[in-house]
Amino acid sequence: MTTKSETLPIEDDDFESVFKRVSKKTAKKMKSKKIGIYVSNHKMVFSLLLALVVVFLWSIIKMTLMNSSFEKQTAELKTSYESQMNTMTIQHLTLTSKTLALAVRSELTRNNKEQVNQFFMSIIKEPGIKKIEFVDAKTSKVLLSTDKKDEGAVYPNQVALMTDETIQFTNNSVLNIVSPVMGLNNKLGVLVMEYKK
């Protein structure tokens, strides 16, 4: 039997190039065999390294999911808290307005406007309260106000003047609380508090 190497004449230059190619291939095979042998001899180490990589990746994914869940819960809590605070603020201001309306009624029946002004000046110092006005029910004019330039002007919201109970409405992001001030037999006017955060 004859092989190809016997049938073909090999020159020295060809022999060296063939030897280099063959030695490179065998070197690669030997190298891959050495790596395979090394890995097979150290199975436990590589198994632990693989497990470590898997646990690391899992922990990163888990932390990312937890962060997004935490941010979502935080946003929900913040929204809920702000909503509850707004509700409590409106309730507090409504109660304050009703109480102030009773005090204003008491002083106006004695025609003591100076005391009403002192009430207004005391309450206007509270955070968020921008203006307090007393509007006459008959003339729709502002009789007393913390902003003196408004006194004598006609109150623009005629619907609010007709109320017989405390109401709230928002106008240009300002919360208006309107409480009626009732006399013994008639309505004296309305008390308007403006609140802005």
Helices and strands as residue ranges (DSSP letters): H 4-7, H 12-41, H 43-109, H 113-123, E 129-136, E 142-145, G 148-150, H 158-161, E 167-171, E 174-182, E 187-195
